Amino acid sequence: MTNDSTVDVIVIGGGTGGYSTALRASALGLTVLLAERDKVGGTCLHRGCIPSKAMLHAAELVDGVAEARERWGVRASVESVDWAALTATRDDILSRNHKGVEGHLEHAGVRVVRSSVRLTGPRSVRAEDGREFTATRGIVLATGSRPRTLPGLEPDGRTVVTSDDALFAPGLPASVLVLGGGAIGVEYASFHRSMGAEVTLVEAADRLVPLEDADVSRHLARGLKKRGIDVQTGARLEGAERLADGGVRAAVRTARGELRELRAERLLVAVGRVPVTDGLDLAAARLTADERGFVAPADWSRLETAVPGVHVVGDLLPPPSLGLAHASFAEGLLVAETLAGVASAPVDYAAVPRVTYSAPQTAAVGLTEAQAREAAYDVVVNTMPLTAVAKGMVHGQGGTVKVVAERDGRVLGVHLVGPHVSEMIAESQLIVGWDAEPSDVARHVHAHPTLSEAVGEAFLSLAGRGLHQQ
């Protein structure tokens, strides 16, 4: 072994969890090797979070023109959508972000090896070209996840697509069948509807975004249906086939037991993601994945596996990790600081915000009402419609604020539905994360007129100081 083949930390995977680990470890004085077989930035930057939010912003602009015409008397219409121009803007955003991440890594002195690597032991890896590297402090597994697919109906990037390629498929389809009503499926259904497609959204659970509060699901479904999306919950796909003349035909069993035949130009499969450990050779480091493919830590406070010095971040982690990019950032910071011997608080997953960037948006942090009751808390709940405040009336899109708290105690969860709530959740993150009580929040004055005023009003009422909500 030469000196340049030995470093303090080896990070396998350059997505959000991996590169955040590498940057923080380097900032703490450790030598770091980051192995990435594709582009640094991972799924979030190149195929997920960033491109989808860029496209959803374009969709919001289209929806704004419709609102201007239908609600405000502005004589305007969308003549057409230039798909090439739209995607060029998206790709420019991705390129600039990618260059930014590369620049951060270079400036930090992180050595990037552009190759797949496999474990050869608990502290060593081998690259595709045969080079071997050793870590003196530890190895961090950050290989991410890929979309779950349907047996017998593999994605082709045109007719059957996943969240990884839906926005990169050619052109805008006239009709889309979205299978899966979690955050990803809802966002893609929302985007395609804004762009004029006929959209059917099928979810096997009895409600959309089933991990969120039931009231959030109800308001979200109402908002999507109002926009003309055919929402089918409690429904299951019983079969699907590509058609010779293009498009797909699917058989869906509805919640009432009826068998519906659905046709669409495109089938978007959004039924979850699975961890990626292909070619990693976990056994070489005395590691195993569970039946779902996750690599579980033995110590969640350090995200360290049962093999000392081997840590896990990002989508390889099972619940309570959330599979969210911002959670991965926090995990990367924790692991880097742990490897550097710096005291670091464990990730509080209950205080990590969860957002769906559809129209309407949802945003939440903390426990749902059902979770709080299942945990035997003495619960009080307050719901404040966004349309009960002036700015909510201005937006005219409905929505709600729901607060779940202990009786005479701390706030357990905050749940929002409506326009721009993704930008409103930060306050609630601090409220839940710092164990605030409603009276603590009620002391602070919210700007008028704003949407966030509804959050303040909800807490005023819980503190017995209701103003517009009696």
C-alpha positions, 0 to 999 in steps of 0.5 A: 500500500502506498500512502495515497491509498490510505485515508482516514475515512472512505465514503461509498456513494456521493449523494446527499448523505455521502457528500455531506459526510465527506465535506464535514469530515474534511472540515474536521481535519480528516482525510477523505476518499469519496467513491461515486460511480456516477455523478456526485449529488446522487438521485436528489440532485440529478433525478429527484428532488431538484429536477422535480421541484424545478418542473413543479415551479414551472407548473406553478407558473402555468397554474398562476396564469389560469388563476389570473384569468379565472379568478382575477380577470387578467386576460391571459392564457398559456398558448403552449409549453415549449418542452425543449426550453423548459427542460433546458432551464431545468438542466441548467439548474442541475448543471450549476448545482452539480458544479457547485457540489464538485467545487465544494468537494475540491475546495474541501480537499476531498479525493473523489474516485469516480468508480464503483467500489466493493468492500474487501473488509471492514476498513478496505475497498477495491475499485473497478480498476483494481486499486485498493484503499484503506480507511484508518477511522472508518467506512461510510455506506451511502449507496442510496436507493432506486425506484421499485418496479413492477414485475413483468412491466419494466420501465422503458423511459417512454411509456412506463417510467419511474420517478428517476426518468419521468421528467426526462421522458420525451415530451408531455403526455396527454394522459398519465396513470400514476401508481402510488399515492405517496409524496412522489406519486402525488407530486408527479400527478400534480405536475402532469395535471398542471401541464394539461394531462388527464391524470389518474392517481391510484393508491393501494392504501385507503388514503393518499400520503398514508404516513401523514396525518389523516386530515392532511390526506383528506385535504390533499385529496380534496385539493387534487380532485378539485383540480380534476385529478381522478384519485383512486384510494384503496385501489389495486393494480391487477394487471397492465400491458403496453399497447401496440399503438402506444400507451398502456392499458391497466386493470384496477380494482377500486375500493368498491371492488369494481374492476376498471380498465384504464388507458393512458399514454404513460404509466408512472410507477411510484410505489416506493424505493429499494436500497442499493447494495448491488456489488457492494459485497457486504459479507466481506465486511461481515455485514448483512442487509435485512429482508428489505435490503436495509443495512441497520445500525446497531447504534442509532446515536452514531449510525454505526453498524455491528461492525465497529467503524462501519457507518450508514447514512441515507436511503440504506437506513431503515425507519425511523430514518425517513429517506429524505435528502435533508435527513441525509444531510443531518446523518452525514454531519452526525457520522462525520463528527462521530468519526472525528471524535466530536460530540454530536447529538443523534438525529431526532427524526420526529423533528425532521420536516416532511414535505409534498410539493404538489398543488396543494402542498403538504408539510408536517413535523412531529407526530400525527394525531393518531400516533400521539394517541397511540403513544398514550398522550393526553392529546388536544388538537386545534385546526385553523383553516388558512381561509380564516386569515386574510392572506389565505382568502387572497390565495383562495386555495383552501388549506389548513393548519393542524396542531397536535399537543399534550394537554397542558404540555408541549407541542407534539406535531404540526401539519399544514396543507395549502399554498407555500406551506413548504416554506412555512414549516421551518417555524414548526420544526423549531416548535417541535424540536425545542419542545415548545408549548402553545403558550410559548408560541402564542407570545410571539407576534406573526406578521399580518397579513401572511399565511403563517398568521394562521399558524400563530392563530392556531397556537393562540387558541390553544393557549386560551387567547384566541383572537379570530378563532373563538 
